[in-house]
């Protein structure tokens, strides 16, 4: 079942969406810069009887439909709100009762106000509401986002876990400190679908926002939790990129863990950042994970290096001091 004006995903569209989405994330996703909605189509992929993946240009969305109302996960950009609402209306006549934000980056909550004004209850982890309540800066990209309007702010927050029950579907929300300090992992238990937000990105090494409390160790812990709470038949909606499999999440977690361990070992040998980069700790992963967001593996290695030095990993077992 497709929304009017929506299209199904093809390999070419998927590749284009990965490239465009990563570019937007890197250049303007968190800068409160809206986009021209003209050429953007909302792609709809049915994952179960009532759960869908919706994709435009910002973060991927999930939609649950049912007689008790709809649940939307993330909301893209404000200029895309009419197209998103039209896509939803083609799938269900029921209103969107709940909107869940996976984290505080603009390409995932920009259209919140369009739903909040209509009476949708917006839900997020408490740290996400705190960040949306004031201006935000992403140091890596030099982007600035003003505080969200009252209509865009989450009105319900949770600390560690929360569960919603609608039409026989159990939706479990779990807090992770990974991509940011307010990530929400969203499990649709009956449908066996997970929306992982930007804890999971397909088509690129991830962006970890240290400005918002993210860390490599948090990413490793969060992906381990995804694996522990799911099974090989689970499907994963990433923050960006096409639908992911359980095996991909396992490989993604392995990449994070092994790169982290290698970088830490090199740092403990009193290496400089340049020496860490020159050691090429990502070499066998680049073919699968290097993408538009991280055009060079050096950028990803430098981010991991900086995060571990900031965390003081160099002090463990060597007497070396972080630098």
Secondary structure, 3 states (H helix, E strand, C coil): CCCCCCECCCHHHHHHHHHHHHHHHHHCCCCCCCCCCCCCCCEEEECCCCEEEEECCCCCEEEECCCCCEEEECCCCHHHHHHHHHHHHHHCCCCEEEEECCCCCHHHHCCHHHHHCCCCEEEEEHHHHHHHCCCEEECCCCEEECCCCHHHCCCEEECCEEEEEECCEEEEEEEECCCCCCEEEEEECCCCEEECHHHCECCCCCCCCHHHCCCHHHHHHHHHHHHHCCCCCCEEECCECCCEEHHHHHHHHHHHHHHHHHHHHHHHCCCCHHHHHHCCCCCCCHHHHCCCCCCCHHHHHHHHHHHHHHHCHHHCCCCCCCC
